[in-house]
Amino acid sequence: MLGEHRREVLPNGLRVLLVENPSLHSFVCSVYVRAGARFEAPERTGLSHFLEHMLLQGSENYPTFLDIMRSVEDLGGVVDGQTHSEYMKLAFGVHRKHWRSVMKVVADVIMRPLFDKGEVKQEKSIITQEISRHRDRKGRNISVYELAYELLLKEKLDEAGSRGSPQIMAGFDREMVLEHYRRFFVPENMVLCLAGGVGAGEALEEVRGCFAPLRGGDGPPELVAPDVESMRARSIYRETEARPIVEALLCHRAYPLGHDRFDAFRAVSHLLGGGLTSRLFTRVREELGLVYDVGAYPQGYSDVGSLDVSFSVDVKNLVPAFEAVLDVMGEVAGENFTADELGRYKESARCGMEILCDNAAHVADWFGKQELLLGGDRVLSPEDYIARQEALTLDSLRQALDEALTHSGANLAVAGPFADEQKRRMCELFPAEEAETKAEG
């Protein structure tokens, strides 16, 4: 079977998923934690991202960043850290013959971090630079993805997005990081996923030995629910010379992860703009030559989602490109997709899942994120996923289109060196309430 997995819950509440594939030379241990901007108070936005960085700056037995990295890279492996709005991931991958060695590294990094004050100060400077890449000279957020996040989840917008801001970052110290760590890094709020060419039984025994000392806390933290007061079209425009092109992101509120129609929603996103043969790419780029890049993808949180259409365009093509995007979406909404398109999607989904199962890191992500965000009884196996795609019909796609592609609840974020006349034309094409952000500080 594809990606057959075993699930165990340790006495301390830590959920462990094991996916054994003897044909793989790779082994991955990924740790998933429910944390991120959607669990943070406004004055602490970005603290989860900062914590992710600090976890890799030193632990009891690997006291520096270089010690941690060399302990993995010298075994032919890689370390990956990511922080999303609802979860954090730390992944450690090596050749399968070194799996026991890397498990010791993972346990030390996760359970015995140092949070050295000097490293806290230096990392604040580094992440401030990372945040500043998405700011203009006035300090405004010019990331359309951050602005769209604000529009989807907040009634009153600010500049922090999900990364935070240099002003917020300035207030972080070791005590705040340690408090955040103790709040979120508790076994009942975590999932450990092991995937690759290692026997599940012996891997589980190693996990029990390494992670048994991890102690529980006060239970999983509460998600900050969206506070948008009413569903209506909203937009935000950021005119800036900080970049030579215009970026635009059009988002239609849709289904959350785990919803009965999320599979149809995912298929709609793929057919609309998920590849080089999609409706948007073939029309807006290949036929009309208006953009370099255009695509659509599903954005799924545990309680809300959106169908996102993004494009990057030379400023002179902004209005005609947006017109073309809206035309394609209007055609799809009016005519639905074809049986041929749905058949091609199903084959692509089937083959894509089989290829995913050849990669230990991707397999760990598939199971780990579902377990963390949806819970064990809602985790789809690869076979379950393929079966659900096979069961899709044109009627199910039509239902998803009818509910997702409505103007009410749609949001538009635009950033770049556009002129007033171009903004006026965009507002005519997409009538919406223009949102303002609160001043920082």
N, C-alpha and C positions, 0 to 999 in steps of 0.2 A: 504493500500500500504506500501511496505517496505520503511522506511526512507523518507517519504514524507516531503519536506522542503518548507519553506517560505523564500523569499529573499526580503530584504528591503535595501534601501540606504538612510541614514540619510542626512539632508541638508548639513552637513559638508563634505559629501563624504564617510563616513564610511559605508562599506558594512556589513550587518548583516544577518546571516543565522540562522533560527530557525527550529529545528527538534524535533517535539513533539512525545513522546511515553509514554502514561499514564501507561503502564504496568511496567515501570522501576522505581526503588526506587532511582536511581542515577540521578544526574544533573551535567553537565560539562559546564563550560564556557572556551572556548579556544580562544586565541588571536594569529593570524598569521600575521607576518610582513615580507615583502620582504626585506631581509637583509642577509648578510652572506659573505663568502670569495669572491664570484663572483662579489661583488659590491665594493670591497676594493682595494685600491692602495697597491702595494707590501709592502711599509713601514708600513701599517696598517693592515696587514693580522692578523686575529684573534680578531679584535676589536669588531665585532658583538657578538662573543662568550663571550668576556669579558663583554659587555653591558648586555647580558642575565643574567650573574651572578650578576651584580651590581643591576639590577632591583629588585632582591629578597633580597637585603641587607638592605632595609629600605625605607619607604615612609612617607609622612606627618603624617598620622594617625596611621601608623604601623611602628615606627621608627627603628626597628631592624629586623634582620632575624628571630629571635625567635618570635617576635610579628606577623609577617606575617604567619609563619608556624603554630603557635598555633591557630591563628584565623581560620585556615582551618582544621588542624588535630583534633582539639577539637570537630569538627562537623562531625567526622568520615570520613574526606576527605583527599585528597592528592594534592600536588602541583608538577607539572612536567615542567621543562624547557629544551628546546632543541634548538641547533643551527645547521642548515645544510648549505650547500653551497649556497642555494638560498632563504632560509627562516628561520625564527626564530619562535618558538612556546612557549607560556606560557599557561599551562592548569591548571585549578582549578576545582576539583571535590568534591562534597559533597552529602549528602543525600538530596533528593529533598525538604524536609521540611525546609532546611536551605538555599535555593537558593538565597533569597533576601540578606541574610547576606554576602554570598560569592561574590555577584555582587558588593557590596560596597568595598570589599577587592580588587577585580580585578581593579575597576576603580581607586582606590587610587594608587595601584602599577604601573599601566600603565601611569597615568596622573600626578602623584605627587611624583616621585622618588627623593630621597635625594642626592644620589651619594656622601656620606660623604668621605672626603679625607682620613681619617683613614681606612675606609673600602676599599677604592681603593687600598691603599698600601698593606693591608692584602690579598685582593683577588688576587692581582698580584702574591704574593708569592704562593698562593694555586694553581692557574692555571699554573704557571711555573712548579710546581711539576707534574701536570697533563700532560703537554706537554713532560716533561722529561721522562715519562714512555715510550715514543715512540722514544727515542733517545739512541744512544750508547755512549760509553765513549768519542768518538771523536766529539760528538754533531751532528752526522748525523741522519737524519730521517730514522727509520727502520720500519715504518708502511707501509705495502704493499698497504693499502688502500689510504694513503696519497700520496704515490709514483705513484700509478695508476691515481689518480686525476691529478697530475702534467702532466703525459704523455698524458692524454686525452685532456687537455685544454691548455697546454703551450708548445711553441716551445723551450724556454730556461728554464730549470728546476731550481728550488731552493729548499732549505730545509724547507720552510715554510709550504708547503701543504695548507690545509684549516684551521689549528689550529693556525698557526703562530709559533713563536720561542721564546725562553727565551730572545734573544737579542732584538727582536721587542717588546716583552711584557715590557721590562725595560723602554721603552720610553712612555708608556701610562700614562696619568694623568687625573685628574678630568675634565679639560677643553676639552680634546679630547673625553672623554666619553659623556659629555654633548652635544658637537657638533654632535657626531654620533647619539645620541638619537634624537636630534631635526631634523636631516636630514631624519631619517627613520620612526620615530613614528609620522607620520602625517596620517590623516584619509584616504586619497586617496591611501595610501600604506599599508593599514591594512584590515584585515577581522576578524570579531567577529562571532564565531559560538557557539550557545547555543543548547544543546541536552539533552534529558532525559525526566523525568516525570513531566514536567511543561508546562502549557498552553502557546502557542506561543504568544497569544495576550497580556497577562499580562507581559510576559517576554520582549516583545518589548517595552512596556511602560516603564519598568525599565531601559532598555538600553538607551532609549531616554533621560531619566532623568539623568543617570549617565555619558553618553558620549557626550552629546550635547556641553559641553565646549571645547572639543578637537578641536583645530584649524588646518586648512590646512597649507600646506607648498608650496614648489615649484614643486610639482608633484612627481610621482614615480621616484626613482633614476635609472640610466641606468645600465644594466647588462654589465659586462666586457665579450666581446665575446671571444671564443677560438681563439688563434693566431697561431695554428699549421699550418705551411706554406704548407705542402703537406702531403697527407695521405700515410704513409708507416709504416711498422712494426718497433716498437721501444721497447727497453728493458732497465731495470735497475736492477743491481745485487748489493746487500749489504751483503757482507760477514761479519758476526759479531758473537761474542761469547756471546752476551747479552741474547740470548735465546737458549734453548736446542733443539728446533725443527726448521724446515724450513717452512716458510709460502710463498705461491706463489699465485699470482692473475693474471689470463689471461683475458684480456678484448678485446672484438671485438666491434668496433664502430657500433652503430645501431641507432634506432629511438628515437626521443625525446618524452616527454609526449605530448599527444594530437594528435600524428601522426595517420593517417588512419590505419597503420599497427602495432600500438603499442599493440593492443590486441593479434594479432598473435605472436608478439615478446614475450609478457608475457607468452603465452601458451608454446612456444618453450622453454623458460627459465625454466618453471615449469617442463615440461616433461624431459628436459635434466638433471636438478639437483635440483629441488625444493622440494624434499621430500625423504623419506627413501625407496620409491619404484621407484625412478627416475633412468634413465639409468646410470648416473655417480655413484650414491651411490651403486646400486646393483653390478656394475662391479668392480669399483676400491676399494671399501671397503669390500663388502660382499663376492664377488667371489675371489678376489685376495688378500684381507687382507693387502693392502699396506698403508692405511691411517686410521686415526681415523675419520676425517671429510672432506667431499668434497661436494660442492654444486654449483648451478648456480642461478643467479637472475638478473633481469633487473635493470639497473641503469638509471633513467630517469631525465633529466633536462628539462627546458622549450625549449631549442634550440638544444640539442644533447643528445645522450644516448649511453649505451654500454651494451653488454651481458657479465657479469662477471662470471668467473669460479674460485673458490677459493678452496685451500686445504692446510691442515697442515699435515706435514709428518716428521717422523724420518729421519735424514739426510741420512742414508744408503738406504732409499727407494725413495729418491728424483727423480732420473732419471727414474726408472721403473714406479713410480706413474705418472710422467708427460707423459711418453709414453702412459700409459693406458688412461689418460685423452684425449690426442690427438687422440688415436684410436677410442674412443667412439664418439668424436665430428666428426671424419671423417666418421664413419659409419652412423651417423645421417644425415650428409650433403649429403651422397651418396644415402641413402635409404629412407629418410624421416621417419616420425613416422607412426604408424599404426592407423587404424580406431578405434581399441579398446582403444589405448592410448588416442586418442582425445576424445572419449566418456567418459572415466574416468576423464579426465581433466575437461570436461564440468560439470559433476556432482559435482566434487570437488569445482569448481568455484561457482556453484549455492549454494551449501550448505555452503561454506565459507562465502559468502555474507550474507546469512540469519543469520548465527551466528554472523557476524560482527554487524548486526543491533540490536542485543541484548545488545550491549555494548555502552553506551553513548559516552565514550571517543573515541572509534573507529569510530563511526558515525560522530562525530565532525571532526575528522581527514579526513575522506573520503570527506566530503563536503568542509571543510575549505581550504585544500591544493589545491583542484581543482580550487576553486574560486580565490584564490590568484595567482596561477601560470598560469592558463589558461584563466580565465575570465568567467563571469556568463553564457554566451551563449554556453559555451563548457563544463559545469558541467554535468557529467553523474549521474543520479539517480541510486540507486541499481537495479531497474528494467531495466534501459537502459543498465547497465553493464552486467546483466545476459543475456539479449537479444543479445548483441554483442558477448558474448562468445558462445551462442548457434548457432550463424550464422557462426562461424569459420568452415573452410573446410580444408581438407588435402592440397589442392592447395594453400590456403592462408598461411599455415605453410611452405610449400615449398618455396614460394616467400620470406618469412621472413628469412628462412635458407640461401637461395642463396645470399641474400644481406648482411646478418649479418656475416656469418661464412666465411669471406674472410680473407686472410693473410694480405693484404694491409690495414693499419689502425688498425691492432691489436697491443696490447701492453702487455708486460709481466713485472711484478715486483716480485722480489724474495729477501727474506731476511732471513738470518740464518747462521749456522756454516758449510756451504758447502765448499768443497775443490775445487782447481783449475780444477782438472779433471772432477768433476761433473759439474762445470760451462761450461767447454768445450763441454761436451755432451749435456747440455741444449741448448747451442748456435747452435749445429748441428740440434737438433730437432726443434728449433724455430729460424731460421736465422733472425736477426734483427739488426738495427742500435742501438748500445749501447749508451744511453744518459748519459750525465754528468750533474752535478748540479753546479750552481754558488756558490762560497764561500760566507758565510754570513759576514755581518759587512762591 
